[in-house]
Amino acid sequence: MKKILNSKETLIEDMLAGFIAAEGKRVAQSSANSQVLFRKEKKAGKVGIVSGGGSGHEPLFFGLLGKNMVDAVAIGNFFAAPTPGTVLEAIKQADQGAGVICLFGNYAGDVLNFDMGVELAEMGDIKAYNLPIADDVASAGKEEQRERRGIAGDLFVIKEVAAAAAQGCSLEECLRVGESANQRIFSIGVGISPGTNPVNGQKNFELADDEIEFGLGIHGEPGIERMKMLDAKSLVQRMVDKLLIELMLFEEKEVIVCINGLGATTHLELYTVNHEVDKLLREKNFNVYDTVVGSICTTQEMAGFSITVQVLTEELKEMYQMDAYSPCYFHKEDY
């Protein structure tokens, strides 16, 4: 394993110090908990937006701190949920007097610790709610949608709920937007080669050179099937077929798409994937309103990608259209 590091003991400290060195005009590090970062700009009466999760998935989560995006992040150790105390401090930093919504991937450790963090916040008279994002169709069936893992669908749900908060929506209205966004977002991923935990040097799964893991999770959780490598067209067809089972249930036909690289996948590959995804969706009469291509939700040097599709309502489209600026993601109509 080759990693450009100082020491295993200071991995997160060094990473966050570098981020603050780059973004210190806009972002600060909590003096009470160094694994909490927050936006310096505050707006009284706005619903606060918290996100977070384990380190190792960068630029998620702190890369989404920004205008009309995330207000504070709770950062865990490598591939580990942030502690309840870290979540509590993030909630405190995001609180601007109208309550706080925490948005994070639906994993047992994250759910447990964010729930505890919210309970602690409420003991301190801060109204806070959790909304675990559950978009991975490979991890559970339609009847168990709320049990699905969260992967790159985090981006669109965070974007839309944060826009609602920026527009001055109440805590209850922001939650409603979040529930709608979460119910209409679907992802599936494929792994080509593993990522490595920089602390212990362990790979998150093993594959033969000619194999892929179809439907794997962001931490390398087993997928639906281990299979031989396919060409882009055939592989994307199989992935989109899984998504269409969900997408065809909606009357609305306008969608947004994210082609997410898992860490080591090149833009040459990601845009090739998007070419195939776009064709398949249009063949089924979906109007692709917008597409994001890049590496947002990663696992170190893991190779592979995920496809996320969200079915828009007029309200979600309005929220998506709002300008948003952060270090690792921006949205501006007609830029």
C-alpha positions in Angstrom: 0.0 0.0 0.0 1.4 3.4 -1.0 -0.2 6.5 0.6 1.2 10.0 0.8 0.9 10.5 4.6 2.9 11.7 7.6 1.8 9.1 10.1 -1.2 6.8 10.7 -1.8 8.6 14.0 -2.3 12.0 12.4 -4.1 11.1 9.2 -7.4 12.9 10.0 -5.7 15.8 11.8 -3.4 16.5 8.8 -6.3 16.2 6.3 -8.5 18.6 8.1 -5.6 21.0 8.7 -5.1 21.1 4.9 -8.7 21.6 4.3 -8.9 24.6 6.7 -5.7 26.0 5.1 -7.5 26.0 1.8 -11.0 27.1 3.0 -10.3 29.0 6.2 -12.0 32.2 4.9 -15.3 30.4 4.9 -15.0 27.4 7.1 -13.8 27.0 10.8 -12.8 24.1 13.0 -14.6 23.7 16.3 -12.4 24.5 19.3 -14.5 22.0 21.3 -14.1 19.1 18.9 -11.5 19.1 16.1 -13.6 16.7 14.0 -16.4 19.2 13.6 -16.1 21.8 10.8 -18.7 24.6 10.2 -19.4 27.5 8.0 -18.5 30.9 9.5 -21.5 32.6 7.8 -24.6 32.4 9.9 -28.2 33.4 9.1 -30.5 33.9 12.1 -33.8 32.0 11.8 -32.5 29.5 9.1 -32.8 25.7 9.6 -29.3 24.3 10.1 -28.0 21.5 7.9 -25.6 18.9 9.4 -24.0 16.1 7.5 -21.3 13.6 8.4 -19.9 10.1 8.5 -16.7 8.2 8.6 -13.5 9.6 7.0 -12.2 7.9 3.9 -15.1 8.9 1.6 -13.8 12.4 0.6 -14.9 14.8 -0.7 -18.0 13.7 1.1 -18.8 15.1 3.7 -16.9 18.2 4.5 -16.5 19.0 0.8 -20.2 20.0 0.8 -19.8 22.8 3.4 -20.9 25.9 1.6 -23.5 28.5 0.6 -27.0 26.9 0.3 -25.4 23.6 1.2 -24.2 22.1 4.5 -23.7 24.3 7.6 -21.6 21.8 9.8 -20.2 18.4 9.5 -19.5 15.6 12.0 -16.4 13.6 11.0 -15.8 10.1 12.2 -12.6 8.1 12.2 -11.7 6.0 9.1 -14.8 4.2 8.0 -16.4 4.7 11.4 -19.4 6.8 12.4 -18.8 10.1 14.2 -19.3 9.8 17.9 -22.5 11.2 19.6 -20.4 14.0 21.1 -19.1 15.0 17.6 -22.7 14.9 16.3 -23.8 17.1 19.2 -21.1 19.7 18.5 -22.0 19.8 14.8 -25.6 20.4 15.7 -24.6 23.2 18.0 -22.5 24.9 15.3 -25.3 24.5 12.7 -28.1 25.8 15.0 -29.3 29.2 13.9 -32.5 29.3 16.0 -34.9 27.3 13.7 -33.8 23.8 14.4 -31.4 21.4 12.7 -31.7 18.5 10.2 -28.9 15.9 10.1 -28.5 14.1 6.7 -26.2 11.1 6.4 -26.0 7.6 4.9 -28.2 4.9 6.3 -25.7 2.7 8.2 -26.3 1.2 11.6 -23.4 3.0 13.4 -24.3 6.3 11.9 -28.0 6.0 12.7 -27.2 5.0 16.3 -24.7 7.8 17.0 -26.7 10.5 15.2 -29.8 9.4 17.2 -27.8 9.8 20.4 -26.5 13.2 19.2 -30.0 14.4 18.5 -31.1 13.3 22.0 -28.3 15.2 23.6 -29.1 18.3 21.5 -32.7 18.2 22.6 -31.6 18.0 26.2 -29.9 21.4 25.5 -33.1 22.8 23.9 -32.0 22.5 20.3 -34.7 20.9 18.1 -33.1 18.4 15.8 -34.1 15.6 13.5 -32.3 12.9 11.6 -33.0 11.9 8.0 -30.9 8.8 7.0 -30.5 8.7 3.2 -31.3 5.3 1.8 -30.8 5.1 -2.0 -28.9 1.8 -2.7 -31.4 -0.5 -4.5 -28.9 -3.4 -4.3 -29.1 -3.5 -0.5 -32.8 -4.1 0.1 -36.0 -4.5 -1.8 -38.8 -2.0 -2.5 -40.8 -3.2 0.5 -37.7 -2.4 2.7 -36.8 0.9 1.1 -36.0 2.5 4.5 -33.4 -0.2 5.2 -31.4 0.5 2.1 -27.8 1.8 2.4 -26.9 5.4 1.6 -24.4 6.0 -1.2 -24.0 8.8 -3.7 -27.7 9.7 -3.4 -26.5 11.8 -0.4 -25.6 14.6 -2.8 -29.0 15.3 -4.3 -30.9 14.9 -1.0 -28.5 17.2 0.8 -28.7 19.7 -2.0 -32.5 19.9 -2.0 -33.0 20.0 1.8 -30.3 22.7 2.1 -32.0 24.7 -0.6 -35.3 24.5 1.3 -33.5 25.7 4.4 -31.8 28.6 2.5 -35.2 29.7 1.1 -36.5 30.1 4.7 -38.6 27.0 4.9 -39.5 25.8 8.4 -38.0 22.7 10.0 -41.2 20.7 9.2 -41.2 21.9 5.6 -37.5 21.0 5.2 -38.2 17.5 6.6 -41.0 17.0 4.1 -38.7 18.0 1.2 -36.1 15.6 2.6 -38.6 12.7 2.8 -39.8 13.3 -0.7 -36.2 13.5 -2.0 -35.3 10.3 -0.2 -38.2 8.4 -1.5 -37.5 9.3 -5.1 -33.7 8.6 -5.3 -32.2 5.3 -6.4 -28.6 4.2 -6.8 -26.6 1.1 -7.7 -22.8 0.6 -7.7 -20.2 -1.7 -9.1 -16.7 -2.4 -7.8 -13.8 -3.2 -10.0 -10.9 -3.2 -7.5 -10.8 -2.6 -3.7 -9.9 0.4 -1.6 -7.4 0.3 1.3 -7.9 1.4 4.9 -4.9 3.7 5.4 -4.8 2.9 9.2 -4.5 -0.9 9.1 -3.6 -1.5 5.4 -6.5 -3.8 4.9 -8.4 -4.0 1.6 -12.2 -3.8 1.8 -12.8 -6.8 -0.5 -10.9 -9.1 -2.8 -11.5 -9.7 -6.5 -9.8 -11.6 -9.2 -8.4 -9.5 -12.1 -11.3 -10.5 -14.4 -14.1 -10.1 -11.8 -16.4 -7.2 -10.6 -18.7 -6.9 -7.7 -22.2 -5.9 -8.9 -24.2 -3.9 -6.4 -21.5 -3.5 -3.8 -21.8 -0.9 -0.9 -19.5 2.1 -0.4 -17.5 0.2 2.2 -17.1 -2.8 0.0 -20.2 -4.6 1.4 -21.1 -7.6 -0.8 -23.3 -6.9 -3.7 -25.9 -8.9 -5.6 -23.5 -10.9 -7.7 -19.8 -11.4 -8.3 -19.4 -11.6 -12.1 -16.9 -11.4 -14.9 -15.9 -8.0 -16.3 -18.2 -6.6 -19.0 -17.9 -3.9 -21.5 -19.4 -0.5 -20.5 -22.6 -0.9 -22.5 -23.5 -4.3 -21.2 -22.6 -3.4 -17.6 -24.6 -0.1 -17.6 -27.6 -1.9 -19.2 -27.7 -4.3 -16.2 -27.4 -1.5 -13.7 -30.0 0.7 -15.3 -32.4 -2.2 -15.6 -32.3 -2.5 -11.8 -33.0 1.2 -11.4 -35.8 1.2 -13.9 -37.7 -1.2 -11.7 -38.1 1.7 -9.3 -38.2 4.6 -11.8 -41.1 3.2 -13.9 -43.4 3.3 -10.9 -43.5 7.1 -11.0 -45.8 9.2 -13.3 -43.1 11.9 -13.5 -40.5 11.5 -16.2 -38.0 14.2 -15.4 -34.9 13.1 -13.6 -31.5 14.2 -12.5 -28.5 11.8 -12.6 -25.2 11.4 -10.8 -22.4 9.3 -12.2 -20.1 8.9 -9.2 -16.6 7.6 -9.3 -15.5 5.5 -6.2 -12.0 6.9 -6.0 -9.7 5.6 -8.8 -12.1 5.6 -11.7 -11.1 8.1 -14.5 -13.3 10.7 -16.1 -12.8 8.9 -19.4 -14.6 5.9 -17.8 -17.3 8.0 -16.0 -18.3 9.9 -19.1 -18.4 6.7 -21.1 -20.8 5.3 -18.5 -22.9 8.5 -18.6 -23.2 8.2 -22.4 -24.8 4.8 -22.0 -27.0 5.8 -19.0 -28.3 8.9 -20.9 -29.2 6.8 -23.9 -31.0 4.2 -21.9 -33.0 6.7 -19.8 -34.1 8.6 -22.9 -35.1 5.4 -24.7 -37.6 5.0 -21.8 -38.9 8.5 -22.3 -37.2 10.1 -19.3 -36.1 13.7 -19.6 -32.7 14.1 -18.1 -32.8 17.6 -16.6 -29.2 17.6 -15.3 -26.3 15.3 -14.8 -23.4 15.4 -12.3 -20.3 13.5 -13.3 -17.4 13.2 -10.8 -16.1 11.6 -7.6 -18.3 12.8 -4.8 -18.7 9.7 -2.6 -15.5 7.6 -2.7 -13.6 4.9 -0.8 -10.0 5.8 -1.1 -8.5 4.2 -4.2 -11.4 1.9 -4.9 -12.2 1.5 -8.6 -15.7 1.5 -9.8 -18.7 3.7 -10.0 -22.3 4.2 -9.0 -25.3 5.5 -10.9 -27.9 7.6 -9.1 -31.2 8.7 -10.6 -33.7 10.9 -8.8 -37.3 11.4 -10.1 -38.2 15.1 -9.8 -41.3 16.8 -8.6 -41.8 20.5 -9.4 -40.8 21.3 -5.8 -37.7 19.2 -5.9 -36.7 20.7 -9.2 -37.1 24.2 -7.7 -34.8 23.2 -4.8 -32.3 21.6 -7.2 -32.2 24.7 -9.3 -31.1 27.0 -6.5 -27.4 28.1 -6.8 -25.1 26.3 -4.4 -21.4 26.7 -3.8 -19.0 24.4 -1.8 -15.4 23.4 -2.1 -16.1 20.2 -4.0 -19.6 20.8 -5.6 -21.4 23.7 -7.1 -24.6 24.2 -8.9 -25.6 27.2 -11.0 -28.2 27.2 -13.7 -26.8 28.2 -17.1 -23.2 28.8 -16.0 
